[in-house]
């Protein structure tokens, strides 16, 4: 099930940052994706909330700066343990 969630996160990141889903991996972050800026960060948050039918708190939003943390927080919100 985690693989499906990972792929969904990759698809969201791919669409928002206009990169191939294959370019996103465990090391993808605001430091490695050149198109990642504050507006696209906000767009990614909204897209993730819509994709997973969840809502992020303000502390979580500022933490969602890399694939690993995004996955961890989404799994937590989905009630899935890593």
C-alpha positions as CSV (number, residue, x, y, z in Angstrom):
1,X,0.0,0.0,0.0
2,X,2.9,2.4,0.7
3,X,4.1,1.9,-2.8
4,X,0.8,3.2,-4.1
5,X,1.0,6.2,-1.8
6,X,4.6,6.9,-2.9
7,X,3.5,6.8,-6.5
8,X,0.6,9.2,-5.9
9,X,3.0,11.6,-4.1
10,X,5.4,11.3,-7.1
11,X,2.5,12.0,-9.5
12,X,1.5,15.1,-7.5
13,X,5.1,16.4,-7.3
14,X,5.5,15.7,-11.0
15,X,2.4,17.7,-12.0
16,X,3.2,20.6,-9.7
17,X,6.9,21.0,-10.4
18,X,6.5,20.0,-14.1
19,X,9.1,17.2,-13.9
20,X,8.9,13.5,-14.8
21,X,7.5,11.3,-12.0
22,X,10.7,9.2,-12.6
23,X,12.8,12.3,-11.5
24,X,11.3,12.2,-8.0
25,X,12.8,9.9,-5.4
26,X,13.6,9.6,-1.7
27,X,16.1,12.4,-2.1
28,X,13.9,14.9,-3.9
29,X,13.6,18.1,-2.0
30,X,13.3,21.9,-2.3
31,X,17.1,21.8,-2.7
32,X,17.1,19.3,-5.6
33,X,14.1,20.4,-7.6
34,X,15.0,23.7,-9.3
35,X,11.3,24.7,-10.0
36,X,10.4,24.4,-6.3
37,X,9.5,27.9,-5.1
38,X,7.0,29.2,-2.5
39,X,4.1,29.4,-5.0
40,X,4.7,25.8,-6.2
41,X,5.1,24.7,-2.6
42,X,1.6,26.0,-1.8
43,X,0.2,24.4,-5.0
44,X,1.8,21.1,-3.9
45,X,0.2,21.3,-0.5
46,X,-3.2,21.9,-2.0
47,X,-2.7,19.1,-4.5
48,X,-1.7,16.7,-1.8
49,X,-4.6,17.6,0.4
50,X,-7.0,17.0,-2.6
51,X,-5.3,13.8,-3.7
52,X,-5.4,12.2,-0.2
53,X,-8.4,14.0,1.2
54,X,-6.4,15.4,4.2
55,X,-5.6,18.7,5.7
56,X,-2.2,19.9,6.8
57,X,-1.6,22.1,9.8
58,X,0.6,25.1,9.6
59,X,3.6,23.3,11.3
60,X,3.3,20.5,8.8
61,X,3.2,22.8,5.8
62,X,6.6,24.3,6.7
63,X,8.0,20.7,7.2
64,X,6.9,19.4,3.8
65,X,10.2,20.2,2.1
66,X,11.3,16.8,0.9
67,X,9.9,13.6,-0.4
68,X,10.7,11.6,2.8
69,X,8.9,14.0,5.1
70,X,6.0,14.4,2.7
71,X,5.6,10.6,2.7
72,X,5.9,10.3,6.5
73,X,3.3,13.0,7.1
74,X,0.9,11.6,4.5
75,X,1.2,8.1,5.9
76,X,0.6,9.4,9.4
77,X,-2.5,11.3,8.3
78,X,-3.8,8.2,6.5
79,X,-3.3,6.2,9.7
80,X,-0.6,4.0,8.1
81,X,2.6,3.2,10.0
82,X,5.8,3.1,8.2
